[in-house]
Amino acid sequence: MQETPLSELIQQRIKKLEVLRSLGIEPYNGVFEPKDSTDDIFKKFGSFDKEKLENENIFTSVAGRIILLRDFGKAAFAHIQDSKGRIQIYLRKDILGEKFSLIKNLDIGDIIGVEGRLFRTKTNELTIEVHNFVFLSKSLRPLPEKWHGLKDIEARYRQRYVDLIVNPSVKDTFIKRQQIIKYLREFLESEGFLEVETPMMHPIAGGARAKPFKTYHEALDMELYLRIAPELYLKRLLVGGFERVFEIGKNFRNEGISTKHNPEFTMVEFYVAYKDYNWLMDFTEKLLTYIVERVCGSLQIKYGDYTIDFTPPFKKVTMHNALKSKGVPEEVLRDFTAALRWAKEKGIEVPEKSSLSKVLDEIFKEMVEPELIQPTFVIDYPVELSPLAKRKRDNPEFVERFELFIAGREIANAFSELNDPIDQKERFLRQLEERLKGDEEVPEMDEDFVRALEVGMPPAAGEGIGIDRLVMILTDSHSIRDVILFPLLRPEK
């Protein structure tokens, strides 16, 4: 059977629209206030049997989108869906009278309001016997019949509004996302943290190693950068006397797109005075167990083929020991030439203008990171990889930093904050040398941040958690695009 072209289907619906208007019916009526949601109806009356519904004579009204429609001549059944669920409706000619003729102008996708009496059908399905209905929005574009296959994946992201209509599990993912953010905020506030807002447009690109997006402010005649990270502003607040602060918001990084990366993403960053990274590891365990228990109902969750166990304590391993566990020789950990040669032998790409720390970081990403399935703190990174972190007192080549990995993904990055302005300025200056050699990801020198440190910042610990990646794990989603309502896509051809 040959399919009717989309353009023809749209024209058929436009004709129905014109018929309705010729009858004096506005297909985009804005006046209808439903008494109940579908969920309300099932909660209140779902336990009522056929006899009780008849005796009670319960009338209700709901509004929603038609997602199934079957016309039997003198009667019709339909399912309508609102934000809470769906319910069956029953339309009869002997009840609706002349208005029954209007159902031939109904289509799947139309939004209508119905008023009627609750009853149970012969198959015992709770149903609304419609006594009146109104058109609220005529759908001119048919909903797709086949929307689940891999070939439709980009269409699903591009037309998320349709994806949400036809795939209830997608809506559930985004409801759970907001629950995760809710409990994250709730926990931080219960621990005395103050939520703040810092600029999205920065005069200096900094706070993390990444290529920024540039913009321009005409009135001030200045180039600005979309925020890479809020870190340097949040630490200024520690200088100003706030001892526990956090911010949930968007960051922007001009980098590649993958299942783990979107140029625009959501993070929480929080900073606490008079603590260090050891305290933060314990705090992170408490924070995540608080969220996971409330959102998932258990500390053991399914992610793909794995069962992830969030029961504390999480495993801890140094970066070097993690590399050794994958067979990386001691010489490779100490010597740049040996590390470069070893990486090339293993087929691991490294940056052209590299160093020992950067080569080891690439080896780590390739060989260690994908196998860190259970929650694992990787601690003690080389200074070069962590320009804003405090050095370890017993080994100044390394810093007091951890990254938390779950399901082979970095979820959090944290460290004891560097509050020595002289050391910080020297590290910025060394980074500038890399920038002058052409590395666009190296942050610029932030003189005002150094000045803030010179005023005096208390010892502190800070952490950033990627909310999108956390949502991926807690919703068993395997692409970051599945947890972002409107991910960035190339323009349609």
C-alpha positions as CSV (number, residue, x, y, z in Angstrom):
1,M,0.0,0.0,0.0
2,Q,1.5,3.3,-1.1
3,E,1.8,6.0,1.5
4,T,0.0,9.3,1.0
5,P,2.6,12.1,0.6
6,L,3.1,14.4,3.6
7,S,2.1,17.5,1.7
8,E,-1.2,15.9,0.7
9,L,-1.9,14.9,4.3
10,I,-1.3,18.5,5.5
11,Q,-3.6,19.8,2.8
12,Q,-6.3,17.4,3.9
13,R,-6.0,18.8,7.4
14,I,-6.1,22.4,6.2
15,K,-9.4,21.6,4.4
16,K,-10.8,20.3,7.7
17,L,-9.6,23.5,9.4
18,E,-11.5,25.6,6.7
19,V,-14.6,23.5,7.2
20,L,-14.6,24.1,10.9
21,R,-14.2,27.9,10.4
22,S,-17.0,27.9,7.8
23,L,-19.2,26.4,10.5
24,G,-18.3,29.2,12.9
25,I,-16.0,27.0,15.0
26,E,-12.6,28.4,16.0
27,P,-10.1,25.5,15.8
28,Y,-7.6,27.3,18.0
29,N,-10.1,28.1,20.8
30,G,-8.3,29.3,23.9
31,V,-11.2,29.0,26.4
32,F,-11.2,25.7,28.3
33,E,-10.2,24.9,31.8
34,P,-10.0,21.2,32.6
35,K,-11.3,20.1,36.0
36,D,-8.9,17.2,36.2
37,S,-5.7,15.8,34.7
38,T,-5.7,12.2,33.5
39,D,-3.5,11.3,36.5
40,D,-6.1,12.9,38.9
41,I,-8.9,10.8,37.4
42,F,-7.0,7.5,37.8
43,K,-5.9,8.4,41.3
44,K,-9.4,9.4,42.4
45,F,-11.5,6.8,40.5
46,G,-9.2,4.1,39.2
47,S,-10.4,1.8,42.0
48,F,-14.1,2.2,41.2
49,D,-15.8,-0.7,39.6
50,K,-18.4,-0.4,36.8
51,E,-21.4,-0.4,39.3
52,K,-19.9,2.2,41.6
53,L,-19.2,4.5,38.7
54,E,-22.8,4.2,37.5
55,N,-24.2,4.9,40.9
56,E,-21.9,7.8,41.6
57,N,-22.5,9.4,38.2
58,I,-19.2,11.2,38.2
59,F,-18.6,14.0,35.7
60,T,-15.2,15.3,34.8
61,S,-13.4,17.4,32.2
62,V,-9.9,17.0,30.7
63,A,-7.8,18.5,27.9
64,G,-5.2,16.7,25.8
65,R,-3.9,15.6,22.5
66,I,-5.6,12.9,20.5
67,I,-3.1,10.0,20.0
68,L,-5.6,7.3,18.8
69,L,-8.9,7.7,17.0
70,R,-11.3,5.0,15.8
71,D,-14.6,6.0,14.1
72,F,-17.3,3.3,14.0
73,G,-20.0,5.4,12.3
74,K,-22.4,6.2,15.1
75,A,-19.7,6.1,17.8
76,A,-16.0,6.7,18.1
77,F,-13.3,5.9,20.6
78,A,-10.2,8.0,21.1
79,H,-7.3,8.2,23.5
80,I,-6.2,11.7,24.7
81,Q,-2.9,12.5,26.3
82,D,-2.0,15.3,28.7
83,S,1.2,16.0,30.6
84,K,0.3,13.3,33.2
85,G,-0.8,10.4,31.0
86,R,-3.6,9.3,28.8
87,I,-7.2,8.2,29.0
88,Q,-9.8,6.8,26.7
89,I,-12.8,8.8,25.6
90,Y,-16.1,7.6,24.0
91,L,-18.1,9.8,21.6
92,R,-21.7,8.7,20.7
93,K,-24.1,10.2,18.2
94,D,-27.1,9.8,20.4
95,I,-25.4,11.8,23.2
96,L,-23.6,14.5,21.2
97,G,-26.4,15.0,18.6
98,E,-25.5,17.3,15.7
99,K,-22.1,17.9,17.2
100,F,-21.2,14.3,16.5
101,S,-20.8,15.1,12.8
102,L,-17.7,17.3,13.7
103,I,-15.7,14.2,14.6
104,K,-14.9,13.6,10.9
105,N,-12.9,16.8,11.2
106,L,-10.8,15.4,14.1
107,D,-7.3,14.0,13.5
108,I,-4.7,12.3,15.5
109,G,-2.6,15.1,17.0
110,D,-5.5,17.5,17.6
111,I,-5.8,19.0,21.1
112,I,-9.3,19.0,22.4
113,G,-11.2,19.6,25.7
114,V,-13.8,17.1,26.7
115,E,-16.5,17.0,29.4
116,G,-18.3,13.9,30.3
117,R,-19.3,11.0,32.6
118,L,-16.9,8.3,33.8
119,F,-17.7,4.7,33.1
120,R,-16.1,1.3,32.4
121,T,-16.3,-0.4,29.0
122,K,-16.9,-4.1,28.4
123,T,-13.2,-4.6,28.6
124,N,-13.2,-2.8,32.0
125,E,-11.3,0.3,30.7
126,L,-11.9,3.5,32.6
127,T,-13.4,5.8,30.0
128,I,-15.0,9.3,29.6
129,E,-18.4,9.2,27.9
130,V,-18.2,12.6,26.2
131,H,-21.1,14.9,26.5
132,N,-19.3,17.9,25.0
133,F,-16.0,18.6,23.4
134,V,-14.2,21.7,22.0
135,F,-11.4,22.2,19.5
136,L,-8.4,23.8,21.2
137,S,-5.6,23.3,18.6
138,K,-5.9,21.7,15.1
139,S,-2.8,19.7,14.2
140,L,-1.9,20.4,10.6
141,R,1.2,18.1,10.6
142,P,0.6,14.4,11.2
143,L,2.5,12.6,14.0
144,P,5.0,10.1,12.7
145,E,3.9,6.4,12.9
146,K,7.5,5.1,13.1
147,W,9.6,7.2,15.5
148,H,11.6,4.7,17.5
149,G,14.2,3.4,15.0
150,L,17.9,4.5,14.9
151,K,17.3,6.1,11.5
152,D,15.0,8.7,13.1
153,I,17.5,9.5,15.9
154,E,18.4,13.0,14.5
155,A,14.8,13.8,13.8
156,R,14.0,13.0,17.4
157,Y,16.6,15.5,18.6
158,R,15.6,18.1,16.1
159,Q,11.9,17.7,16.7
160,R,12.0,17.2,20.4
161,Y,8.4,18.4,20.7
162,V,7.3,15.4,18.7
163,D,9.6,13.1,20.5
164,L,8.0,14.1,23.8
165,I,4.5,13.4,22.5
166,V,5.1,9.9,21.1
167,N,7.8,8.6,23.4
168,P,6.7,8.7,27.1
169,S,10.1,7.5,28.3
170,V,11.7,10.6,26.9
171,K,9.4,12.8,29.0
172,D,10.3,10.6,32.0
173,T,14.0,11.3,31.4
174,F,13.6,15.0,31.6
175,I,11.3,14.8,34.6
176,K,14.0,12.8,36.3
177,R,16.6,15.4,35.2
178,Q,14.7,18.1,37.0
179,Q,14.4,15.9,40.1
180,I,18.2,15.4,40.1
181,I,18.8,19.2,40.0
182,K,16.1,19.7,42.7
183,Y,17.8,17.3,45.1
184,L,21.2,18.6,44.3
185,R,20.1,22.1,45.2
186,E,18.2,20.8,48.3
187,F,21.3,19.0,49.6
188,L,23.7,21.9,49.1
189,E,21.3,24.4,50.7
190,S,20.8,22.0,53.7
191,E,24.6,22.1,54.1
192,G,24.7,25.9,54.3
193,F,25.6,26.7,50.8
194,L,24.3,29.9,49.2
195,E,23.2,29.8,45.5
196,V,24.6,32.7,43.5
197,E,24.7,33.9,39.9
198,T,27.9,35.0,38.2
199,P,28.4,36.4,34.6
200,M,27.9,34.3,31.5
201,M,29.9,36.8,29.4
202,H,33.6,37.1,30.5
203,P,36.1,39.7,29.4
204,I,38.8,37.1,29.8
205,A,38.4,33.4,28.9
206,G,39.4,31.4,31.9
207,G,38.5,29.0,34.7
208,A,39.2,25.9,32.7
209,R,41.2,24.7,29.8
210,A,39.0,24.9,26.7
211,K,38.6,26.9,23.5
212,P,36.0,29.6,24.1
213,F,33.1,31.0,22.1
214,K,33.6,34.6,21.2
215,T,31.0,37.4,21.1
216,Y,31.1,41.2,20.9
217,H,29.5,44.0,22.8
218,E,28.9,47.0,20.6
219,A,28.2,49.7,23.3
220,L,31.4,48.9,25.2
221,D,33.3,48.1,22.0
222,M,34.8,45.0,23.5
223,E,35.2,41.3,22.7
224,L,33.7,38.9,25.2
225,Y,33.7,35.2,25.8
226,L,30.8,32.9,26.7
227,R,31.6,31.3,30.0
228,I,33.9,28.3,30.1
229,A,33.5,27.9,33.8
230,P,32.3,30.1,36.7
231,E,35.3,29.1,38.9
232,L,37.3,32.4,39.1
233,Y,34.2,34.4,40.0
234,L,33.0,32.0,42.7
235,K,36.4,32.1,44.3
236,R,36.3,35.9,44.3
237,L,33.2,35.4,46.5
238,L,35.3,33.4,49.0
239,V,37.7,36.4,49.1
240,G,34.6,38.6,49.7
241,G,33.6,36.6,52.8
242,F,31.1,34.0,51.5
243,E,32.3,30.7,52.9
244,R,30.0,28.3,51.0
245,V,28.7,29.1,47.6
246,F,27.4,27.2,44.6
247,E,26.1,27.9,41.1
248,I,24.1,25.7,38.7
249,G,24.3,27.0,35.1
250,K,25.4,26.7,31.6
251,N,29.0,26.6,30.4
252,F,30.1,26.9,26.8
253,R,33.2,25.2,25.2
254,N,34.0,25.4,21.5
255,E,35.0,21.8,21.1
256,G,33.9,18.7,19.3
257,I,30.5,17.0,19.6
258,S,30.2,13.4,20.8
259,T,28.1,11.2,22.9
260,K,29.8,12.7,25.9
261,H,30.2,16.3,24.8
262,N,27.8,19.1,23.8
263,P,29.2,22.6,23.3
264,E,26.6,24.0,25.7
265,F,26.3,22.0,28.9
266,T,25.1,22.3,32.5
267,M,27.3,22.1,35.6
268,V,27.2,22.8,39.3
269,E,30.2,24.3,40.9
270,F,30.5,24.7,44.6
271,Y,33.2,26.1,46.9
272,V,33.7,25.8,50.6
273,A,36.2,27.7,52.8
274,Y,38.5,25.9,55.3
275,K,38.2,22.5,53.7
276,D,40.4,20.4,51.4
277,Y,40.0,17.8,48.7
278,N,39.8,15.0,51.3
279,W,36.8,16.5,52.9
280,L,35.3,17.0,49.4
281,M,35.5,13.3,48.6
282,D,33.5,12.4,51.7
283,F,31.1,15.3,50.9
284,T,30.7,14.1,47.3
285,E,29.8,10.6,48.4
286,K,27.1,12.0,50.7
287,L,25.8,14.3,48.0
288,L,25.5,11.6,45.3
289,T,23.9,9.0,47.7
290,Y,21.4,11.6,48.7
291,I,20.4,12.2,45.1
292,V,20.6,8.6,43.9
293,E,18.4,7.2,46.7
294,R,15.7,9.8,46.1
295,V,15.7,9.7,42.3
296,C,16.3,6.0,41.8
297,G,15.0,4.5,45.0
298,S,18.2,2.4,45.5
299,L,22.0,2.9,45.5
300,Q,22.4,0.1,43.0
301,I,21.2,1.2,39.5
302,K,21.4,-0.3,36.0
303,Y,23.4,1.4,33.4
304,G,23.5,-0.6,30.1
305,D,25.0,-4.0,31.0
306,Y,26.4,-2.8,34.3
307,T,25.1,-2.5,37.8
308,I,26.5,0.7,39.3
309,D,26.8,0.7,43.1
310,F,26.9,4.1,44.8
311,T,27.3,2.6,48.3
312,P,30.2,4.6,50.0
313,P,33.1,4.5,50.3
314,F,34.0,4.9,46.7
315,K,37.3,3.5,45.4
316,K,40.3,5.8,45.4
317,V,43.5,5.4,43.3
318,T,46.2,7.8,42.3
319,M,46.6,8.7,38.6
320,H,50.0,7.1,38.4
321,N,48.8,3.9,40.1
322,A,45.8,3.7,37.8
323,L,48.2,3.9,34.8
324,K,50.5,1.3,36.3
325,S,47.5,-1.0,36.7
326,K,47.2,-1.0,33.0
327,G,50.8,-2.0,32.4
328,V,52.3,1.5,31.9
329,P,56.0,1.1,32.8
330,E,57.6,3.3,35.5
331,E,60.0,4.8,32.9
332,V,57.0,6.1,30.9
333,L,55.6,7.8,34.0
334,R,58.9,9.7,34.5
335,D,60.4,10.4,31.0
336,F,58.8,12.4,28.3
337,T,60.6,10.7,25.4
338,A,59.7,7.3,26.8
339,A,56.1,8.3,27.3
340,L,55.8,9.7,23.8
341,R,57.3,6.6,22.2
342,W,55.1,4.3,24.3
343,A,51.9,6.2,23.4
344,K,52.8,6.0,19.7
345,E,53.4,2.3,19.9
346,K,50.0,1.9,21.4
347,G,48.4,4.0,18.7
348,I,47.4,6.8,21.1
349,E,47.3,10.3,19.6
350,V,49.0,13.1,21.6
351,P,49.0,16.8,21.0
352,E,51.8,18.1,18.7
353,K,53.1,20.6,21.3
354,S,53.0,18.2,24.2
355,S,54.7,17.5,27.6
356,L,55.0,14.5,29.9
357,S,51.9,15.3,31.8
358,K,49.8,15.8,28.7
359,V,51.0,12.5,27.2
360,L,50.2,10.7,30.4
361,D,46.8,12.4,30.4
362,E,46.1,11.0,26.8
363,I,47.2,7.5,27.8
364,F,44.9,7.7,30.9
365,K,42.0,8.8,28.8
366,E,42.6,5.9,26.3
367,M,43.5,3.1,28.6
368,V,42.1,3.8,32.1
369,E,39.1,6.0,31.9
370,P,36.8,3.6,29.9
371,E,37.3,0.9,32.5
372,L,36.4,3.0,35.6
373,I,32.8,1.7,35.8
374,Q,32.1,1.8,39.5
375,P,32.4,5.2,41.2
376,T,36.1,5.9,41.5
377,F,38.1,8.9,42.8
378,V,41.3,9.3,40.7
379,I,43.6,11.5,42.9
380,D,46.9,13.4,42.8
381,Y,47.4,14.9,39.3
382,P,50.6,16.6,37.9
383,V,50.8,20.3,38.6
384,E,50.8,21.1,34.9
385,L,47.4,19.6,34.4
386,S,45.9,21.5,37.3
387,P,46.9,25.2,37.3
388,L,44.3,26.3,39.9
389,A,45.0,23.5,42.4
390,K,47.1,23.5,45.6
391,R,50.3,21.5,45.5
392,K,50.6,18.4,47.7
393,R,52.7,19.2,50.8
394,D,54.6,16.0,50.7
395,N,55.2,16.0,46.9
396,P,55.0,19.4,45.2
397,E,55.1,17.8,41.7
398,F,51.5,16.9,42.2
399,V,48.4,18.7,43.3
400,E,45.5,17.9,45.7
401,R,43.0,17.1,43.0
402,F,40.5,14.3,42.2
403,E,38.3,13.4,39.3
404,L,35.3,11.2,39.9
405,F,34.7,8.6,37.2
406,I,31.5,6.6,36.9
407,A,30.6,4.3,33.9
408,G,33.8,5.3,32.1
409,R,33.0,9.0,32.3
410,E,34.4,11.9,34.2
411,I,31.5,13.2,36.4
412,A,33.3,15.5,38.8
413,N,36.5,17.5,39.0
414,A,37.7,19.0,42.3
415,F,40.7,20.2,44.2
416,S,42.1,22.0,47.2
417,E,42.1,25.5,45.8
418,L,45.4,27.4,45.3
419,N,45.3,30.5,47.4
420,D,48.9,31.6,47.1
421,P,48.8,34.6,44.7
422,I,52.5,34.4,43.8
423,D,52.3,30.7,42.9
424,Q,49.1,31.4,41.0
425,K,50.6,34.2,38.9
426,E,53.7,32.1,38.1
427,R,51.5,29.3,36.8
428,F,49.4,31.7,34.7
429,L,52.6,33.1,33.2
430,R,53.9,29.6,32.3
431,Q,50.5,28.9,30.7
432,L,50.8,32.1,28.7
433,E,54.0,30.6,27.1
434,E,51.9,27.7,25.8
435,R,49.2,30.2,24.6
436,L,51.8,32.1,22.6
437,K,52.9,28.9,21.0
438,G,49.3,28.6,19.6
439,D,47.4,26.5,22.1
440,E,43.9,28.2,22.1
441,E,42.7,26.1,25.0
442,V,45.1,27.7,27.5
443,P,43.3,30.3,29.7
444,E,44.3,33.9,29.5
445,M,46.0,35.7,32.3
446,D,43.4,37.1,34.8
447,E,45.2,39.9,36.6
448,D,42.1,40.8,38.6
449,F,41.8,37.3,40.0
450,V,45.4,37.4,41.1
451,R,44.6,40.8,42.7
452,A,41.7,39.1,44.5
453,L,44.1,36.4,45.8
454,E,46.5,39.1,47.0
455,V,43.6,40.5,49.1
456,G,43.5,37.0,50.7
457,M,41.4,33.9,50.0
458,P,40.9,31.4,52.8
459,P,42.0,27.8,52.3
460,A,39.2,26.2,50.3
461,A,38.0,23.3,48.3
462,G,36.0,23.5,45.1
463,E,34.3,21.0,42.8
464,G,32.4,20.9,39.5
465,I,29.9,18.2,38.6
466,G,28.7,17.7,35.1
467,I,24.9,17.5,35.5
468,D,24.3,16.2,32.0
469,R,26.6,13.3,32.5
470,L,25.1,12.5,35.9
471,V,21.7,12.5,34.4
472,M,22.9,10.1,31.7
473,I,24.0,7.6,34.3
474,L,20.9,7.9,36.5
475,T,18.5,7.6,33.5
476,D,20.4,4.9,31.6
477,S,21.0,7.2,28.7
478,H,24.0,6.6,26.5
479,S,24.3,9.9,24.6
480,I,24.4,13.4,26.1
481,R,21.9,14.4,23.5
482,D,19.3,12.1,25.1
483,V,19.4,14.3,28.3
484,I,19.5,17.7,26.7
485,L,16.1,18.9,25.5
486,F,17.4,20.7,22.5
487,P,21.0,19.6,21.7
488,L,23.1,21.5,19.1
489,L,22.7,20.1,15.6
490,R,23.8,21.1,12.1
491,P,21.2,23.0,10.2
492,E,18.8,20.9,8.2
493,K,19.7,20.5,4.6
